[in-house]
């Protein structure tokens, strides 16, 4: 079990300094730091520990600029830093040797030293960090790792140095206002830079020397005093579909004896680079997406619904891939109409759809909120807009599922206009926040057409109408069988045939409940079995307690 150690100079029982907490922290402990500035240097050697700002990004500053040591040193261990502001003087701010470094949401600055120094076959991950001052922003030697969505700015010399065979991957990162080069690669360095934005450098945007082989894909390099990319003698690597603007000539300088691969072409007009690219391309959890699709496939029937949802998800996933690669993407609405009879799994499919959007990075991953007319419509003029906006705000990031949405367009005495007010409010909010929420309106097929006519812009807000058909008698039998198995009941021989006969004969009007009808029948079967066993005059065996007989089904069905 993970142990959390609290740090706060004012809180009784908490550690007064981060160093005090680290002195007693076991492996895998989390050091949670209260807001404030802590003037100390931290050492994590041969241990695993996480240090995090308890109240979020920017609330905790660790300042070692008054001493000669790095602000955070890690040798032979593993350290994770989250949401911290880190400052140093002449020493590196963060230094890792033969260790594992993870930094998320941190701001780092140094004086004469490097802001972050990673070496000695270490591994590192920098995610959404900002380096705002230092001689060098990041120095990587004989180490591998990733830099994703970070910003390096106002460095005295080089934004990054990659050397001694290091091969980090640097994605969607901005490097700007460097006194010398944006990225300097030498001594067999092999970094990969993708959709990065490098600008305002005193020398080359990217310079390679000493047998190095950097790879640049779809990057933008601009406003540099030197060439955009410079390859020295003996260097290889590639420049693929990169954009250069206002650089020295030639933009790509290749020395005699260098053999890089140059792929001509530039990114499209809508392409984004650097931290902007990181913001528009959400992280995808493909494993979770596959789990959710398997859950959808496991639902009884609904084959056309599954095909519709899979088609939507395929488009969304490919769009996210295109977006993260800097390619243009057409606007896609996540809002849907779910039309059909009750009890056909609309709520379950809506929940899975919302989780799929989150797993694919198309939504932030907020709540699933199911509402009806009474949750949106107020009691007086203006109250409805306020209630609807509040519900919408609470659902942002996830799914707002409006059950029986057609009731908003119906007249209910003096409240009829208030339902229209809810629709009008939703129309505007759905457009203003189309990338932050999925609104799913559900109801009977015919009445949902009336709902869509209630506002001229309503139909255009929804990407598609997904039709949920009635379950077949055989599918309803399967649903009952699954309900029974879930509650550890066994169906005796002949029960499935009696169930099939019942569902084949039941009237299927507009109010037929489908899975709700199956649930109602199963509850009746349980009661019939309980009465039968209770009236036997003896304690039933385990098999008898678990077994549903044909007579129980006939009693529940009234046949």
Secondary structure as GFF3:
##gff-version 3
##sequence-region A 1 559
A	DSSP	beta_strand	4	7	.	.	.	ID=ss1
A	DSSP	alpha_helix	18	24	.	.	.	ID=ss2
A	DSSP	beta_strand	29	33	.	.	.	ID=ss3
A	DSSP	beta_strand	36	38	.	.	.	ID=ss4
A	DSSP	beta_strand	42	45	.	.	.	ID=ss5
A	DSSP	beta_strand	48	53	.	.	.	ID=ss6
A	DSSP	beta_strand	60	63	.	.	.	ID=ss7
A	DSSP	beta_strand	72	75	.	.	.	ID=ss8
A	DSSP	beta_strand	78	82	.	.	.	ID=ss9
A	DSSP	beta_strand	84	87	.	.	.	ID=ss10
A	DSSP	beta_strand	94	97	.	.	.	ID=ss11
A	DSSP	beta_strand	100	104	.	.	.	ID=ss12
A	DSSP	beta_strand	107	109	.	.	.	ID=ss13
A	DSSP	beta_strand	114	119	.	.	.	ID=ss14
A	DSSP	beta_strand	123	127	.	.	.	ID=ss15
A	DSSP	beta_strand	130	133	.	.	.	ID=ss16
A	DSSP	beta_strand	136	141	.	.	.	ID=ss17
A	DSSP	beta_strand	144	148	.	.	.	ID=ss18
A	DSSP	beta_strand	151	155	.	.	.	ID=ss19
A	DSSP	beta_strand	160	163	.	.	.	ID=ss20
A	DSSP	beta_strand	169	171	.	.	.	ID=ss21
A	DSSP	beta_strand	174	178	.	.	.	ID=ss22
A	DSSP	beta_strand	183	186	.	.	.	ID=ss23
A	DSSP	beta_strand	192	194	.	.	.	ID=ss24
A	DSSP	beta_strand	197	201	.	.	.	ID=ss25
A	DSSP	beta_strand	206	208	.	.	.	ID=ss26
A	DSSP	beta_strand	215	217	.	.	.	ID=ss27
A	DSSP	beta_strand	220	224	.	.	.	ID=ss28
A	DSSP	beta_strand	229	231	.	.	.	ID=ss29
A	DSSP	beta_strand	238	240	.	.	.	ID=ss30
A	DSSP	beta_strand	243	245	.	.	.	ID=ss31
A	DSSP	beta_strand	252	254	.	.	.	ID=ss32
A	DSSP	beta_strand	261	263	.	.	.	ID=ss33
A	DSSP	alpha_helix	274	280	.	.	.	ID=ss34
A	DSSP	alpha_helix	286	297	.	.	.	ID=ss35
A	DSSP	alpha_helix	303	324	.	.	.	ID=ss36
A	DSSP	beta_strand	336	340	.	.	.	ID=ss37
A	DSSP	alpha_helix	346	359	.	.	.	ID=ss38
A	DSSP	beta_strand	368	371	.	.	.	ID=ss39
A	DSSP	alpha_helix	373	376	.	.	.	ID=ss40
A	DSSP	alpha_helix	383	395	.	.	.	ID=ss41
A	DSSP	beta_strand	399	402	.	.	.	ID=ss42
A	DSSP	three_ten_helix	405	409	.	.	.	ID=ss43
A	DSSP	three_ten_helix	413	415	.	.	.	ID=ss44
A	DSSP	alpha_helix	416	432	.	.	.	ID=ss45
A	DSSP	beta_strand	438	443	.	.	.	ID=ss46
A	DSSP	alpha_helix	445	452	.	.	.	ID=ss47
A	DSSP	alpha_helix	458	461	.	.	.	ID=ss48
A	DSSP	beta_strand	464	468	.	.	.	ID=ss49
A	DSSP	alpha_helix	473	486	.	.	.	ID=ss50
A	DSSP	beta_strand	490	491	.	.	.	ID=ss51
A	DSSP	alpha_helix	495	505	.	.	.	ID=ss52
A	DSSP	alpha_helix	515	534	.	.	.	ID=ss53
A	DSSP	alpha_helix	542	546	.	.	.	ID=ss54
A	DSSP	beta_strand	547	548	.	.	.	ID=ss55
A	DSSP	alpha_helix	550	557	.	.	.	ID=ss56
###
